[in-house]
C-alpha cells in the first residue's frame, strides 16, 4: 500500500477536485496510530507530518501537498507542526 503525494498541485487541479469545499481537520503536534477504512484524499493548508505505514518507510508531507492514503492502510501519524487540511473520503 502506497501513499501518493502531489507536491504543489496547481489551483486548477485543486478546483477540479472541489478541494476547497471539502471538510477541514485540524490537529496539534502529536503522535498516534491510524487505520484508513476507506481511501482519503487531503490537501494540507498548514503543517508538517511524517506518516509511517505499518512495516513501511516514513513519508514526509505538509503544506501545499495533495495526498492520497489507500483504504486498509494502517500507519502512525507524527505531526511535527500543527496541521490544517481539507479532506475527503471516497
Buried (B, 14 or more C-beta within 10 A) or exposed (E): BEBEBBEEBEEEEBEEBEBEEBEEEEBEEEEEEEEBEEBBBBBBBEBBBBBBBEEBEEBEBBBEBBBBBBEEBEBBBBBBEEBEBBBBBE
